[in-house]
Amino acid sequence: MTQIDFHSNISDKFLYTYRLVRKAHSAQRQIVILSNNDEDQATLDRALWTFFEHDFLPHVIAGDPLAAQTPIILAVDEADELPHHQILINLSAKTPQHFARFERMFEIISLDAADVTGGRERYRFYKQRGYQLTHFVAYDA
Protein backbone atom coordinates (compact mmCIF):
# COMPACT_ATOMS: atom_id res chain seq x y z
CA MET A 1 0.00 0.00 0.00
CA THR A 2 1.27 3.48 -0.85
CA GLN A 3 2.83 5.39 2.03
CA ILE A 4 1.43 8.93 2.00
CA ASP A 5 3.16 11.86 3.69
CA PHE A 6 1.59 15.29 3.97
CA HIS A 7 3.97 18.23 4.34
CA SER A 8 2.06 21.38 5.21
CA ASN A 9 2.65 25.02 6.12
CA ILE A 10 5.13 25.30 3.25
CA SER A 11 6.01 28.90 2.39
CA ASP A 12 7.79 28.10 -0.91
CA LYS A 13 6.57 24.88 -2.57
CA PHE A 14 9.27 24.90 -5.24
CA LEU A 15 12.19 25.34 -2.84
CA TYR A 16 10.73 22.74 -0.49
CA THR A 17 10.19 20.32 -3.37
CA TYR A 18 13.72 20.89 -4.61
CA ARG A 19 15.11 19.92 -1.20
CA LEU A 20 12.86 16.87 -1.02
CA VAL A 21 13.82 15.77 -4.54
CA ARG A 22 17.49 16.34 -3.80
CA LYS A 23 17.26 14.07 -0.76
CA ALA A 24 15.30 11.35 -2.64
CA HIS A 25 17.69 11.53 -5.59
CA SER A 26 20.71 11.12 -3.32
CA ALA A 27 19.00 7.94 -2.03
CA GLN A 28 18.80 6.80 -5.68
CA ARG A 29 15.02 6.93 -5.81
CA GLN A 30 13.01 7.54 -9.00
CA ILE A 31 10.65 10.49 -8.71
CA VAL A 32 7.61 11.87 -10.52
CA ILE A 33 6.54 15.44 -9.71
CA LEU A 34 2.94 16.27 -10.60
CA SER A 35 2.25 20.00 -11.10
CA ASN A 36 -0.96 22.00 -11.58
CA ASN A 37 -0.15 23.39 -15.01
CA ASP A 38 2.53 24.03 -17.63
CA GLU A 39 3.57 27.28 -15.93
CA ASP A 40 4.26 25.56 -12.61
CA GLN A 41 6.06 22.78 -14.45
CA ALA A 42 8.28 25.32 -16.25
CA THR A 43 9.06 27.05 -12.94
CA LEU A 44 10.04 23.74 -11.39
CA ASP A 45 12.07 22.79 -14.47
CA ARG A 46 14.07 26.04 -14.18
CA ALA A 47 14.45 25.59 -10.44
CA LEU A 48 15.94 22.12 -10.80
CA TRP A 49 18.62 23.67 -13.02
CA THR A 50 19.35 26.74 -10.93
CA PHE A 51 18.64 26.35 -7.19
CA PHE A 52 22.29 25.77 -6.41
CA GLU A 53 25.11 26.76 -8.72
CA HIS A 54 26.99 23.45 -8.58
CA ASP A 55 24.05 21.11 -8.15
CA PHE A 56 21.93 19.68 -10.95
CA LEU A 57 19.10 17.20 -10.61
CA PRO A 58 18.66 15.23 -13.87
CA HIS A 59 15.07 15.49 -15.04
CA VAL A 60 12.84 15.45 -18.12
CA ILE A 61 9.25 16.28 -18.95
CA ALA A 62 6.85 13.30 -19.03
CA GLY A 63 6.69 11.80 -22.51
CA ASP A 64 10.34 12.53 -23.26
CA PRO A 65 12.06 9.59 -25.01
CA LEU A 66 14.64 9.52 -22.18
CA ALA A 67 12.07 9.41 -19.36
CA ALA A 68 12.67 5.77 -18.49
CA GLN A 69 16.41 6.43 -18.07
CA THR A 70 16.03 9.73 -16.19
CA PRO A 71 15.52 9.63 -12.42
CA ILE A 72 13.16 12.63 -12.19
CA ILE A 73 10.09 13.19 -14.35
CA LEU A 74 7.98 16.35 -14.38
CA ALA A 75 4.32 15.81 -15.26
CA VAL A 76 1.14 17.84 -15.59
CA ASP A 77 -1.10 15.34 -17.35
CA GLU A 78 -1.44 11.98 -15.64
CA ALA A 79 -2.30 10.42 -19.00
CA ASP A 80 1.38 10.73 -19.93
CA GLU A 81 3.42 7.55 -19.77
CA LEU A 82 5.10 7.46 -16.35
CA PRO A 83 7.76 4.74 -16.18
CA HIS A 84 8.63 5.42 -12.51
CA HIS A 85 6.60 4.17 -9.55
CA GLN A 86 8.77 4.79 -6.51
CA ILE A 87 8.00 8.36 -5.40
CA LEU A 88 5.23 10.74 -6.46
CA ILE A 89 5.34 14.35 -5.28
CA ASN A 90 1.95 15.99 -5.70
CA LEU A 91 2.10 19.75 -6.13
CA SER A 92 -1.23 19.82 -7.92
CA ALA A 93 -4.61 20.73 -6.48
CA LYS A 94 -6.09 17.34 -7.30
CA THR A 95 -5.93 13.78 -6.06
CA PRO A 96 -3.66 11.94 -8.50
CA GLN A 97 -5.62 9.24 -10.32
CA HIS A 98 -2.88 6.64 -10.15
CA PHE A 99 -1.22 7.45 -6.82
CA ALA A 100 -1.64 3.83 -5.67
CA ARG A 101 0.92 2.73 -8.29
CA PHE A 102 3.63 4.47 -6.29
CA GLU A 103 5.48 3.14 -3.26
CA ARG A 104 5.36 6.57 -1.61
CA MET A 105 3.61 9.86 -2.23
CA PHE A 106 4.26 13.30 -0.80
CA GLU A 107 1.47 15.88 -0.70
CA ILE A 108 3.03 19.35 -0.48
CA ILE A 109 0.60 21.91 0.98
CA SER A 110 1.44 25.62 0.98
CA LEU A 111 0.11 28.44 3.16
CA ASP A 112 -2.46 29.40 0.50
CA ALA A 113 -6.03 28.99 1.82
CA ALA A 114 -7.24 27.10 -1.29
CA ASP A 115 -4.24 24.79 -1.10
CA VAL A 116 -4.91 24.10 2.59
CA THR A 117 -8.59 23.33 1.89
CA GLY A 118 -7.69 21.03 -1.01
CA GLY A 119 -5.05 19.31 1.12
CA ARG A 120 -7.59 18.63 3.86
CA GLU A 121 -10.02 17.15 1.32
CA ARG A 122 -7.32 14.87 -0.10
CA TYR A 123 -6.28 13.86 3.43
CA ARG A 124 -9.87 12.77 4.18
CA PHE A 125 -10.06 10.97 0.82
CA TYR A 126 -6.96 8.85 1.55
CA LYS A 127 -7.92 8.27 5.19
CA GLN A 128 -11.40 7.01 4.21
CA ARG A 129 -9.72 4.48 1.93
CA GLY A 130 -7.56 3.11 4.73
CA TYR A 131 -4.18 4.61 3.85
CA GLN A 132 -1.76 5.23 6.70
CA LEU A 133 -1.00 8.95 6.66
CA THR A 134 1.88 10.89 8.11
CA HIS A 135 1.72 14.66 8.57
CA PHE A 136 4.72 16.96 8.89
CA VAL A 137 4.21 20.65 9.64
CA ALA A 138 7.02 22.96 8.50
CA TYR A 139 7.88 25.84 10.78
CA ASP A 140 10.18 27.87 8.58
CA ALA A 141 10.28 31.62 9.03
C-alpha positions in Angstrom: 0.0 0.0 0.0 1.3 3.5 -0.9 2.8 5.4 2.0 1.4 8.9 2.0 3.2 11.9 3.7 1.6 15.3 4.0 4.0 18.2 4.3 2.1 21.4 5.2 2.6 25.0 6.1 5.1 25.3 3.2 6.0 28.9 2.4 7.8 28.1 -0.9 6.6 24.9 -2.6 9.3 24.9 -5.2 12.2 25.3 -2.8 10.7 22.7 -0.5 10.2 20.3 -3.4 13.7 20.9 -4.6 15.1 19.9 -1.2 12.9 16.9 -1.0 13.8 15.8 -4.5 17.5 16.3 -3.8 17.3 14.1 -0.8 15.3 11.4 -2.6 17.7 11.5 -5.6 20.7 11.1 -3.3 19.0 7.9 -2.0 18.8 6.8 -5.7 15.0 6.9 -5.8 13.0 7.5 -9.0 10.6 10.5 -8.7 7.6 11.9 -10.5 6.5 15.4 -9.7 2.9 16.3 -10.6 2.3 20.0 -11.1 -1.0 22.0 -11.6 -0.1 23.4 -15.0 2.5 24.0 -17.6 3.6 27.3 -15.9 4.3 25.6 -12.6 6.1 22.8 -14.4 8.3 25.3 -16.2 9.1 27.0 -12.9 10.0 23.7 -11.4 12.1 22.8 -14.5 14.1 26.0 -14.2 14.5 25.6 -10.4 15.9 22.1 -10.8 18.6 23.7 -13.0 19.4 26.7 -10.9 18.6 26.3 -7.2 22.3 25.8 -6.4 25.1 26.8 -8.7 27.0 23.5 -8.6 24.1 21.1 -8.2 21.9 19.7 -11.0 19.1 17.2 -10.6 18.7 15.2 -13.9 15.1 15.5 -15.0 12.8 15.5 -18.1 9.2 16.3 -19.0 6.9 13.3 -19.0 6.7 11.8 -22.5 10.3 12.5 -23.3 12.1 9.6 -25.0 14.6 9.5 -22.2 12.1 9.4 -19.4 12.7 5.8 -18.5 16.4 6.4 -18.1 16.0 9.7 -16.2 15.5 9.6 -12.4 13.2 12.6 -12.2 10.1 13.2 -14.4 8.0 16.4 -14.4 4.3 15.8 -15.3 1.1 17.8 -15.6 -1.1 15.3 -17.4 -1.4 12.0 -15.6 -2.3 10.4 -19.0 1.4 10.7 -19.9 3.4 7.6 -19.8 5.1 7.5 -16.4 7.8 4.7 -16.2 8.6 5.4 -12.5 6.6 4.2 -9.6 8.8 4.8 -6.5 8.0 8.4 -5.4 5.2 10.7 -6.5 5.3 14.3 -5.3 2.0 16.0 -5.7 2.1 19.8 -6.1 -1.2 19.8 -7.9 -4.6 20.7 -6.5 -6.1 17.3 -7.3 -5.9 13.8 -6.1 -3.7 11.9 -8.5 -5.6 9.2 -10.3 -2.9 6.6 -10.2 -1.2 7.4 -6.8 -1.6 3.8 -5.7 0.9 2.7 -8.3 3.6 4.5 -6.3 5.5 3.1 -3.3 5.4 6.6 -1.6 3.6 9.9 -2.2 4.3 13.3 -0.8 1.5 15.9 -0.7 3.0 19.4 -0.5 0.6 21.9 1.0 1.4 25.6 1.0 0.1 28.4 3.2 -2.5 29.4 0.5 -6.0 29.0 1.8 -7.2 27.1 -1.3 -4.2 24.8 -1.1 -4.9 24.1 2.6 -8.6 23.3 1.9 -7.7 21.0 -1.0 -5.1 19.3 1.1 -7.6 18.6 3.9 -10.0 17.1 1.3 -7.3 14.9 -0.1 -6.3 13.9 3.4 -9.9 12.8 4.2 -10.1 11.0 0.8 -7.0 8.9 1.6 -7.9 8.3 5.2 -11.4 7.0 4.2 -9.7 4.5 1.9 -7.6 3.1 4.7 -4.2 4.6 3.9 -1.8 5.2 6.7 -1.0 9.0 6.7 1.9 10.9 8.1 1.7 14.7 8.6 4.7 17.0 8.9 4.2 20.6 9.6 7.0 23.0 8.5 7.9 25.8 10.8 10.2 27.9 8.6 10.3 31.6 9.0 
